[in-house]
């Protein structure tokens, strides 16, 4: 039973069904697993809870605006 954890910024709910389908198909194909046993878990992360190069991503967004 493969379990795939995907962490990404919140606000991408429309993309989740397509992502879940593509990831499930890839795991099933390449690992030889029945797709019904592939679990995909989305962890939505707010930009103020994600840092890049030692800086919160929310601050990086403010600078680029």
mmCIF file of the N, C-alpha and C atoms, coordinates in Angstrom:
data_MODEL
# 
_entry.id   MODEL 
# 
loop_
_atom_site.group_PDB 
_atom_site.id 
_atom_site.type_symbol 
_atom_site.label_atom_id 
_atom_site.label_alt_id 
_atom_site.label_comp_id 
_atom_site.label_asym_id 
_atom_site.label_entity_id 
_atom_site.label_seq_id 
_atom_site.pdbx_PDB_ins_code 
_atom_site.Cartn_x 
_atom_site.Cartn_y 
_atom_site.Cartn_z 
_atom_site.occupancy 
_atom_site.B_iso_or_equiv 
_atom_site.pdbx_formal_charge 
_atom_site.auth_seq_id 
_atom_site.auth_comp_id 
_atom_site.auth_asym_id 
_atom_site.auth_atom_id 
_atom_site.pdbx_PDB_model_num 
ATOM 1   N N  . UNK A 1 1  ? 0.840  -1.169 0.000   1.00 0.00 ? 1  UNK A N  1 
ATOM 2   C CA . UNK A 1 1  ? 0.000  0.000  0.000   1.00 0.00 ? 1  UNK A CA 1 
ATOM 3   C C  . UNK A 1 1  ? 0.890  1.238  0.000   1.00 0.00 ? 1  UNK A C  1 
ATOM 4   N N  . UNK A 1 2  ? 1.183  1.800  -1.150  1.00 0.00 ? 2  UNK A N  1 
ATOM 5   C CA . UNK A 1 2  ? 1.954  3.034  -1.200  1.00 0.00 ? 2  UNK A CA 1 
ATOM 6   C C  . UNK A 1 2  ? 1.143  4.217  -0.670  1.00 0.00 ? 2  UNK A C  1 
ATOM 7   N N  . UNK A 1 3  ? 1.814  5.058  0.097   1.00 0.00 ? 3  UNK A N  1 
ATOM 8   C CA . UNK A 1 3  ? 1.220  6.291  0.600   1.00 0.00 ? 3  UNK A CA 1 
ATOM 9   C C  . UNK A 1 3  ? 2.103  7.436  0.127   1.00 0.00 ? 3  UNK A C  1 
ATOM 10  N N  . UNK A 1 4  ? 1.514  8.388  -0.570  1.00 0.00 ? 4  UNK A N  1 
ATOM 11  C CA . UNK A 1 4  ? 2.247  9.532  -1.102  1.00 0.00 ? 4  UNK A CA 1 
ATOM 12  C C  . UNK A 1 4  ? 1.772  10.778 -0.371  1.00 0.00 ? 4  UNK A C  1 
ATOM 13  N N  . UNK A 1 5  ? 2.695  11.494 0.250   1.00 0.00 ? 5  UNK A N  1 
ATOM 14  C CA . UNK A 1 5  ? 2.393  12.759 0.915   1.00 0.00 ? 5  UNK A CA 1 
ATOM 15  C C  . UNK A 1 5  ? 2.837  13.895 0.013   1.00 0.00 ? 5  UNK A C  1 
ATOM 16  N N  . UNK A 1 6  ? 1.916  14.802 -0.267  1.00 0.00 ? 6  UNK A N  1 
ATOM 17  C CA . UNK A 1 6  ? 2.225  15.955 -1.097  1.00 0.00 ? 6  UNK A CA 1 
ATOM 18  C C  . UNK A 1 6  ? 2.008  17.206 -0.256  1.00 0.00 ? 6  UNK A C  1 
ATOM 19  N N  . UNK A 1 7  ? 3.063  17.963 -0.083  1.00 0.00 ? 7  UNK A N  1 
ATOM 20  C CA . UNK A 1 7  ? 2.967  19.224 0.643   1.00 0.00 ? 7  UNK A CA 1 
ATOM 21  C C  . UNK A 1 7  ? 3.074  20.354 -0.369  1.00 0.00 ? 7  UNK A C  1 
ATOM 22  N N  . UNK A 1 8  ? 2.094  21.247 -0.315  1.00 0.00 ? 8  UNK A N  1 
ATOM 23  C CA . UNK A 1 8  ? 2.111  22.383 -1.232  1.00 0.00 ? 8  UNK A CA 1 
ATOM 24  C C  . UNK A 1 8  ? 1.348  23.533 -0.588  1.00 0.00 ? 8  UNK A C  1 
ATOM 25  N N  . UNK A 1 9  ? 1.532  24.713 -1.155  1.00 0.00 ? 9  UNK A N  1 
ATOM 26  C CA . UNK A 1 9  ? 0.841  25.883 -0.629  1.00 0.00 ? 9  UNK A CA 1 
ATOM 27  C C  . UNK A 1 9  ? -0.669 25.695 -0.759  1.00 0.00 ? 9  UNK A C  1 
ATOM 28  N N  . UNK A 1 10 ? -1.395 26.210 0.220   1.00 0.00 ? 10 UNK A N  1 
ATOM 29  C CA . UNK A 1 10 ? -2.848 26.110 0.161   1.00 0.00 ? 10 UNK A CA 1 
ATOM 30  C C  . UNK A 1 10 ? -3.385 26.952 -0.992  1.00 0.00 ? 10 UNK A C  1 
ATOM 31  N N  . UNK A 1 11 ? -4.634 26.698 -1.362  1.00 0.00 ? 11 UNK A N  1 
ATOM 32  C CA . UNK A 1 11 ? -5.250 27.454 -2.439  1.00 0.00 ? 11 UNK A CA 1 
ATOM 33  C C  . UNK A 1 11 ? -5.203 26.776 -3.794  1.00 0.00 ? 11 UNK A C  1 
ATOM 34  N N  . UNK A 1 12 ? -4.823 25.521 -3.833  1.00 0.00 ? 12 UNK A N  1 
ATOM 35  C CA . UNK A 1 12 ? -4.747 24.802 -5.108  1.00 0.00 ? 12 UNK A CA 1 
ATOM 36  C C  . UNK A 1 12 ? -5.741 23.644 -5.151  1.00 0.00 ? 12 UNK A C  1 
ATOM 37  N N  . UNK A 1 13 ? -6.896 23.849 -4.545  1.00 0.00 ? 13 UNK A N  1 
ATOM 38  C CA . UNK A 1 13 ? -7.890 22.779 -4.445  1.00 0.00 ? 13 UNK A CA 1 
ATOM 39  C C  . UNK A 1 13 ? -8.347 22.257 -5.804  1.00 0.00 ? 13 UNK A C  1 
ATOM 40  N N  . UNK A 1 14 ? -8.442 23.142 -6.798  1.00 0.00 ? 14 UNK A N  1 
ATOM 41  C CA . UNK A 1 14 ? -8.902 22.710 -8.122  1.00 0.00 ? 14 UNK A CA 1 
ATOM 42  C C  . UNK A 1 14 ? -7.935 21.727 -8.771  1.00 0.00 ? 14 UNK A C  1 
ATOM 43  N N  . UNK A 1 15 ? -6.664 21.813 -8.434  1.00 0.00 ? 15 UNK A N  1 
ATOM 44  C CA . UNK A 1 15 ? -5.652 20.961 -9.048  1.00 0.00 ? 15 UNK A CA 1 
ATOM 45  C C  . UNK A 1 15 ? -5.546 19.586 -8.393  1.00 0.00 ? 15 UNK A C  1 
ATOM 46  N N  . UNK A 1 16 ? -6.049 19.452 -7.187  1.00 0.00 ? 16 UNK A N  1 
ATOM 47  C CA . UNK A 1 16 ? -5.862 18.208 -6.431  1.00 0.00 ? 16 UNK A CA 1 
ATOM 48  C C  . UNK A 1 16 ? -6.401 16.951 -7.124  1.00 0.00 ? 16 UNK A C  1 
ATOM 49  N N  . UNK A 1 17 ? -7.603 16.977 -7.703  1.00 0.00 ? 17 UNK A N  1 
ATOM 50  C CA . UNK A 1 17 ? -8.077 15.752 -8.359  1.00 0.00 ? 17 UNK A CA 1 
ATOM 51  C C  . UNK A 1 17 ? -7.142 15.279 -9.482  1.00 0.00 ? 17 UNK A C  1 
ATOM 52  N N  . UNK A 1 18 ? -6.660 16.202 -10.303 1.00 0.00 ? 18 UNK A N  1 
ATOM 53  C CA . UNK A 1 18 ? -5.763 15.829 -11.400 1.00 0.00 ? 18 UNK A CA 1 
ATOM 54  C C  . UNK A 1 18 ? -4.424 15.337 -10.878 1.00 0.00 ? 18 UNK A C  1 
ATOM 55  N N  . UNK A 1 19 ? -3.920 15.985 -9.835  1.00 0.00 ? 19 UNK A N  1 
ATOM 56  C CA . UNK A 1 19 ? -2.656 15.561 -9.238  1.00 0.00 ? 19 UNK A CA 1 
ATOM 57  C C  . UNK A 1 19 ? -2.806 14.168 -8.640  1.00 0.00 ? 19 UNK A C  1 
ATOM 58  N N  . UNK A 1 20 ? -3.883 13.949 -7.892  1.00 0.00 ? 20 UNK A N  1 
ATOM 59  C CA . UNK A 1 20 ? -4.114 12.638 -7.272  1.00 0.00 ? 20 UNK A CA 1 
ATOM 60  C C  . UNK A 1 20 ? -4.203 11.538 -8.327  1.00 0.00 ? 20 UNK A C  1 
ATOM 61  N N  . UNK A 1 21 ? -4.906 11.826 -9.414  1.00 0.00 ? 21 UNK A N  1 
ATOM 62  C CA . UNK A 1 21 ? -5.047 10.835 -10.486 1.00 0.00 ? 21 UNK A CA 1 
ATOM 63  C C  . UNK A 1 21 ? -3.694 10.524 -11.135 1.00 0.00 ? 21 UNK A C  1 
ATOM 64  N N  . UNK A 1 22 ? -2.937 11.558 -11.467 1.00 0.00 ? 22 UNK A N  1 
ATOM 65  C CA . UNK A 1 22 ? -1.645 11.362 -12.136 1.00 0.00 ? 22 UNK A CA 1 
ATOM 66  C C  . UNK A 1 22 ? -0.658 10.616 -11.239 1.00 0.00 ? 22 UNK A C  1 
ATOM 67  N N  . UNK A 1 23 ? -0.607 10.985 -9.969  1.00 0.00 ? 23 UNK A N  1 
ATOM 68  C CA . UNK A 1 23 ? 0.310  10.318 -9.032  1.00 0.00 ? 23 UNK A CA 1 
ATOM 69  C C  . UNK A 1 23 ? -0.097 8.862  -8.846  1.00 0.00 ? 23 UNK A C  1 
ATOM 70  N N  . UNK A 1 24 ? -1.393 8.621  -8.693  1.00 0.00 ? 24 UNK A N  1 
ATOM 71  C CA . UNK A 1 24 ? -1.882 7.245  -8.522  1.00 0.00 ? 24 UNK A CA 1 
ATOM 72  C C  . UNK A 1 24 ? -1.540 6.398  -9.739  1.00 0.00 ? 24 UNK A C  1 
ATOM 73  N N  . UNK A 1 25 ? -1.776 6.934  -10.927 1.00 0.00 ? 25 UNK A N  1 
ATOM 74  C CA . UNK A 1 25 ? -1.465 6.196  -12.155 1.00 0.00 ? 25 UNK A CA 1 
ATOM 75  C C  . UNK A 1 25 ? 0.027  5.895  -12.265 1.00 0.00 ? 25 UNK A C  1 
ATOM 76  N N  . UNK A 1 26 ? 0.863  6.875  -11.931 1.00 0.00 ? 26 UNK A N  1 
ATOM 77  C CA . UNK A 1 26 ? 2.311  6.674  -12.016 1.00 0.00 ? 26 UNK A CA 1 
ATOM 78  C C  . UNK A 1 26 ? 2.779  5.601  -11.043 1.00 0.00 ? 26 UNK A C  1 
ATOM 79  N N  . UNK A 1 27 ? 2.304  5.658  -9.800  1.00 0.00 ? 27 UNK A N  1 
ATOM 80  C CA . UNK A 1 27 ? 2.701  4.657  -8.806  1.00 0.00 ? 27 UNK A CA 1 
ATOM 81  C C  . UNK A 1 27 ? 2.208  3.274  -9.230  1.00 0.00 ? 27 UNK A C  1 
ATOM 82  N N  . UNK A 1 28 ? 0.954  3.195  -9.658  1.00 0.00 ? 28 UNK A N  1 
ATOM 83  C CA . UNK A 1 28 ? 0.385  1.906  -10.066 1.00 0.00 ? 28 UNK A CA 1 
ATOM 84  C C  . UNK A 1 28 ? 1.168  1.308  -11.231 1.00 0.00 ? 28 UNK A C  1 
ATOM 85  N N  . UNK A 1 29 ? 1.487  2.138  -12.200 1.00 0.00 ? 29 UNK A N  1 
ATOM 86  C CA . UNK A 1 29 ? 2.211  1.669  -13.378 1.00 0.00 ? 29 UNK A CA 1 
ATOM 87  C C  . UNK A 1 29 ? 3.630  1.221  -13.047 1.00 0.00 ? 29 UNK A C  1 
ATOM 88  N N  . UNK A 1 30 ? 4.363  2.054  -12.344 1.00 0.00 ? 30 UNK A N  1 
ATOM 89  C CA . UNK A 1 30 ? 5.782  1.798  -12.125 1.00 0.00 ? 30 UNK A CA 1 
ATOM 90  C C  . UNK A 1 30 ? 6.069  0.870  -10.953 1.00 0.00 ? 30 UNK A C  1 
ATOM 91  N N  . UNK A 1 31 ? 5.147  0.773  -10.007 1.00 0.00 ? 31 UNK A N  1 
ATOM 92  C CA . UNK A 1 31 ? 5.353  -0.115 -8.854  1.00 0.00 ? 31 UNK A CA 1 
ATOM 93  C C  . UNK A 1 31 ? 4.546  -1.400 -8.980  1.00 0.00 ? 31 UNK A C  1 
ATOM 94  N N  . UNK A 1 32 ? 3.717  -1.468 -10.015 1.00 0.00 ? 32 UNK A N  1 
ATOM 95  C CA . UNK A 1 32 ? 2.919  -2.669 -10.216 1.00 0.00 ? 32 UNK A CA 1 
ATOM 96  C C  . UNK A 1 32 ? 1.891  -2.893 -9.114  1.00 0.00 ? 32 UNK A C  1 
ATOM 97  N N  . UNK A 1 33 ? 1.305  -1.796 -8.634  1.00 0.00 ? 33 UNK A N  1 
ATOM 98  C CA . UNK A 1 33 ? 0.347  -1.854 -7.548  1.00 0.00 ? 33 UNK A CA 1 
ATOM 99  C C  . UNK A 1 33 ? -1.048 -1.541 -8.085  1.00 0.00 ? 33 UNK A C  1 
ATOM 100 N N  . UNK A 1 34 ? -2.055 -2.214 -7.552  1.00 0.00 ? 34 UNK A N  1 
ATOM 101 C CA . UNK A 1 34 ? -3.431 -1.907 -7.917  1.00 0.00 ? 34 UNK A CA 1 
ATOM 102 C C  . UNK A 1 34 ? -3.742 -0.473 -7.468  1.00 0.00 ? 34 UNK A C  1 
ATOM 103 N N  . UNK A 1 35 ? -4.270 0.368  -8.361  1.00 0.00 ? 35 UNK A N  1 
ATOM 104 C CA . UNK A 1 35 ? -4.532 1.766  -8.006  1.00 0.00 ? 35 UNK A CA 1 
ATOM 105 C C  . UNK A 1 35 ? -5.413 1.948  -6.775  1.00 0.00 ? 35 UNK A C  1 
ATOM 106 N N  . UNK A 1 36 ? -6.270 0.994  -6.487  1.00 0.00 ? 36 UNK A N  1 
ATOM 107 C CA . UNK A 1 36 ? -7.152 1.144  -5.322  1.00 0.00 ? 36 UNK A CA 1 
ATOM 108 C C  . UNK A 1 36 ? -6.393 1.128  -4.006  1.00 0.00 ? 36 UNK A C  1 
ATOM 109 N N  . UNK A 1 37 ? -5.135 0.698  -4.052  1.00 0.00 ? 37 UNK A N  1 
ATOM 110 C CA . UNK A 1 37 ? -4.328 0.656  -2.833  1.00 0.00 ? 37 UNK A CA 1 
ATOM 111 C C  . UNK A 1 37 ? -3.308 1.783  -2.739  1.00 0.00 ? 37 UNK A C  1 
ATOM 112 N N  . UNK A 1 38 ? -3.390 2.749  -3.639  1.00 0.00 ? 38 UNK A N  1 
ATOM 113 C CA . UNK A 1 38 ? -2.494 3.902  -3.610  1.00 0.00 ? 38 UNK A CA 1 
ATOM 114 C C  . UNK A 1 38 ? -3.207 5.040  -2.882  1.00 0.00 ? 38 UNK A C  1 
ATOM 115 N N  . UNK A 1 39 ? -2.575 5.551  -1.846  1.00 0.00 ? 39 UNK A N  1 
ATOM 116 C CA . UNK A 1 39 ? -3.143 6.644  -1.065  1.00 0.00 ? 39 UNK A CA 1 
ATOM 117 C C  . UNK A 1 39 ? -2.345 7.917  -1.323  1.00 0.00 ? 39 UNK A C  1 
ATOM 118 N N  . UNK A 1 40 ? -3.057 9.011  -1.589  1.00 0.00 ? 40 UNK A N  1 
ATOM 119 C CA . UNK A 1 40 ? -2.424 10.305 -1.792  1.00 0.00 ? 40 UNK A CA 1 
ATOM 120 C C  . UNK A 1 40 ? -2.969 11.244 -0.721  1.00 0.00 ? 40 UNK A C  1 
ATOM 121 N N  . UNK A 1 41 ? -2.063 11.827 0.049   1.00 0.00 ? 41 UNK A N  1 
ATOM 122 C CA . UNK A 1 41 ? -2.438 12.729 1.133   1.00 0.00 ? 41 UNK A CA 1 
ATOM 123 C C  . UNK A 1 41 ? -1.891 14.118 0.819   1.00 0.00 ? 41 UNK A C  1 
ATOM 124 N N  . UNK A 1 42 ? -2.773 15.093 0.812   1.00 0.00 ? 42 UNK A N  1 
ATOM 125 C CA . UNK A 1 42 ? -2.367 16.482 0.574   1.00 0.00 ? 42 UNK A CA 1 
ATOM 126 C C  . UNK A 1 42 ? -2.252 17.208 1.910   1.00 0.00 ? 42 UNK A C  1 
ATOM 127 N N  . UNK A 1 43 ? -1.143 17.875 2.094   1.00 0.00 ? 43 UNK A N  1 
ATOM 128 C CA . UNK A 1 43 ? -0.927 18.724 3.260   1.00 0.00 ? 43 UNK A CA 1 
ATOM 129 C C  . UNK A 1 43 ? -0.812 20.158 2.767   1.00 0.00 ? 43 UNK A C  1 
ATOM 130 N N  . UNK A 1 44 ? -1.865 20.934 2.987   1.00 0.00 ? 44 UNK A N  1 
ATOM 131 C CA . UNK A 1 44 ? -1.861 22.336 2.577   1.00 0.00 ? 44 UNK A CA 1 
ATOM 132 C C  . UNK A 1 44 ? -1.089 23.156 3.605   1.00 0.00 ? 44 UNK A C  1 
ATOM 133 N N  . UNK A 1 45 ? -0.149 23.934 3.124   1.00 0.00 ? 45 UNK A N  1 
ATOM 134 C CA . UNK A 1 45 ? 0.710  24.729 3.997   1.00 0.00 ? 45 UNK A CA 1 
ATOM 135 C C  . UNK A 1 45 ? 0.533  26.204 3.653   1.00 0.00 ? 45 UNK A C  1 
ATOM 136 N N  . UNK A 1 46 ? 0.309  27.010 4.667   1.00 0.00 ? 46 UNK A N  1 
ATOM 137 C CA . UNK A 1 46 ? 0.224  28.457 4.457   1.00 0.00 ? 46 UNK A CA 1 
ATOM 138 C C  . UNK A 1 46 ? 1.621  29.000 4.186   1.00 0.00 ? 46 UNK A C  1 
ATOM 139 N N  . UNK A 1 47 ? 1.706  30.058 3.389   1.00 0.00 ? 47 UNK A N  1 
ATOM 140 C CA . UNK A 1 47 ? 3.014  30.607 3.027   1.00 0.00 ? 47 UNK A CA 1 
ATOM 141 C C  . UNK A 1 47 ? 3.795  31.101 4.236   1.00 0.00 ? 47 UNK A C  1 
ATOM 142 N N  . UNK A 1 48 ? 3.096  31.475 5.302   1.00 0.00 ? 48 UNK A N  1 
ATOM 143 C CA . UNK A 1 48 ? 3.811  31.920 6.508   1.00 0.00 ? 48 UNK A CA 1 
ATOM 144 C C  . UNK A 1 48 ? 4.370  30.744 7.316   1.00 0.00 ? 48 UNK A C  1 
ATOM 145 N N  . UNK A 1 49 ? 4.081  29.510 6.888   1.00 0.00 ? 49 UNK A N  1 
ATOM 146 C CA . UNK A 1 49 ? 4.615  28.323 7.551   1.00 0.00 ? 49 UNK A CA 1 
ATOM 147 C C  . UNK A 1 49 ? 5.627  27.581 6.688   1.00 0.00 ? 49 UNK A C  1 
ATOM 148 N N  . UNK A 1 50 ? 6.153  28.236 5.662   1.00 0.00 ? 50 UNK A N  1 
ATOM 149 C CA . UNK A 1 50 ? 7.083  27.615 4.716   1.00 0.00 ? 50 UNK A CA 1 
ATOM 150 C C  . UNK A 1 50 ? 8.242  28.584 4.513   1.00 0.00 ? 50 UNK A C  1 
ATOM 151 N N  . UNK A 1 51 ? 9.448  28.118 4.697   1.00 0.00 ? 51 UNK A N  1 
ATOM 152 C CA . UNK A 1 51 ? 10.615 28.977 4.525   1.00 0.00 ? 51 UNK A CA 1 
ATOM 153 C C  . UNK A 1 51 ? 11.476 28.476 3.369   1.00 0.00 ? 51 UNK A C  1 
ATOM 154 N N  . UNK A 1 52 ? 12.059 29.421 2.663   1.00 0.00 ? 52 UNK A N  1 
ATOM 155 C CA . UNK A 1 52 ? 12.989 29.137 1.573   1.00 0.00 ? 52 UNK A CA 1 
ATOM 156 C C  . UNK A 1 52 ? 14.236 29.964 1.818   1.00 0.00 ? 52 UNK A C  1 
ATOM 157 N N  . UNK A 1 53 ? 15.381 29.316 1.829   1.00 0.00 ? 53 UNK A N  1 
ATOM 158 C CA . UNK A 1 53 ? 16.658 29.999 2.055   1.00 0.00 ? 53 UNK A CA 1 
ATOM 159 C C  . UNK A 1 53 ? 16.641 30.833 3.333   1.00 0.00 ? 53 UNK A C  1 
ATOM 160 N N  . UNK A 1 54 ? 16.006 30.308 4.367   1.00 0.00 ? 54 UNK A N  1 
ATOM 161 C CA . UNK A 1 54 ? 15.992 30.978 5.657   1.00 0.00 ? 54 UNK A CA 1 
ATOM 162 C C  . UNK A 1 54 ? 14.998 32.101 5.792   1.00 0.00 ? 54 UNK A C  1 
ATOM 163 N N  . UNK A 1 55 ? 14.131 32.272 4.795   1.00 0.00 ? 55 UNK A N  1 
ATOM 164 C CA . UNK A 1 55 ? 13.150 33.349 4.836   1.00 0.00 ? 55 UNK A CA 1 
ATOM 165 C C  . UNK A 1 55 ? 11.760 32.775 4.583   1.00 0.00 ? 55 UNK A C  1 
ATOM 166 N N  . UNK A 1 56 ? 10.785 33.258 5.358   1.00 0.00 ? 56 UNK A N  1 
ATOM 167 C CA . UNK A 1 56 ? 9.416  32.810 5.145   1.00 0.00 ? 56 UNK A CA 1 
ATOM 168 C C  . UNK A 1 56 ? 8.969  33.163 3.734   1.00 0.00 ? 56 UNK A C  1 
ATOM 169 N N  . UNK A 1 57 ? 8.289  32.233 3.110   1.00 0.00 ? 57 UNK A N  1 
ATOM 170 C CA . UNK A 1 57 ? 7.844  32.465 1.746   1.00 0.00 ? 57 UNK A CA 1 
ATOM 171 C C  . UNK A 1 57 ? 6.872  33.633 1.667   1.00 0.00 ? 57 UNK A C  1 
ATOM 172 N N  . UNK A 1 58 ? 6.075  33.838 2.720   1.00 0.00 ? 58 UNK A N  1 
ATOM 173 C CA . UNK A 1 58 ? 5.147  34.979 2.725   1.00 0.00 ? 58 UNK A CA 1 
ATOM 174 C C  . UNK A 1 58 ? 5.909  36.296 2.607   1.00 0.00 ? 58 UNK A C  1 
ATOM 175 N N  . UNK A 1 59 ? 7.099  36.387 3.208   1.00 0.00 ? 59 UNK A N  1 
ATOM 176 C CA . UNK A 1 59 ? 7.924  37.593 3.086   1.00 0.00 ? 59 UNK A CA 1 
ATOM 177 C C  . UNK A 1 59 ? 8.520  37.722 1.694   1.00 0.00 ? 59 UNK A C  1 
ATOM 178 N N  . UNK A 1 60 ? 8.895  36.594 1.106   1.00 0.00 ? 60 UNK A N  1 
ATOM 179 C CA . UNK A 1 60 ? 9.439  36.598 -0.245  1.00 0.00 ? 60 UNK A CA 1 
ATOM 180 C C  . UNK A 1 60 ? 8.389  37.102 -1.224  1.00 0.00 ? 60 UNK A C  1 
ATOM 181 N N  . UNK A 1 61 ? 7.133  36.689 -1.023  1.00 0.00 ? 61 UNK A N  1 
ATOM 182 C CA . UNK A 1 61 ? 6.048  37.159 -1.894  1.00 0.00 ? 61 UNK A CA 1 
ATOM 183 C C  . UNK A 1 61 ? 5.835  38.652 -1.785  1.00 0.00 ? 61 UNK A C  1 
ATOM 184 N N  . UNK A 1 62 ? 5.942  39.171 -0.567  1.00 0.00 ? 62 UNK A N  1 
ATOM 185 C CA . UNK A 1 62 ? 5.760  40.612 -0.361  1.00 0.00 ? 62 UNK A CA 1 
ATOM 186 C C  . UNK A 1 62 ? 6.840  41.404 -1.112  1.00 0.00 ? 62 UNK A C  1 
ATOM 187 N N  . UNK A 1 63 ? 8.065  40.910 -1.087  1.00 0.00 ? 63 UNK A N  1 
ATOM 188 C CA . UNK A 1 63 ? 9.164  41.603 -1.769  1.00 0.00 ? 63 UNK A CA 1 
ATOM 189 C C  . UNK A 1 63 ? 8.998  41.613 -3.286  1.00 0.00 ? 63 UNK A C  1 
ATOM 190 N N  . UNK A 1 64 ? 8.426  40.527 -3.823  1.00 0.00 ? 64 UNK A N  1 
ATOM 191 C CA . UNK A 1 64 ? 8.298  40.431 -5.271  1.00 0.00 ? 64 UNK A CA 1 
ATOM 192 C C  . UNK A 1 64 ? 7.061  41.159 -5.804  1.00 0.00 ? 64 UNK A C  1 
ATOM 193 N N  . UNK A 1 65 ? 6.202  41.623 -4.903  1.00 0.00 ? 65 UNK A N  1 
ATOM 194 C CA . UNK A 1 65 ? 4.980  42.334 -5.341  1.00 0.00 ? 65 UNK A CA 1 
ATOM 195 C C  . UNK A 1 65 ? 5.231  43.802 -5.572  1.00 0.00 ? 65 UNK A C  1 
# 
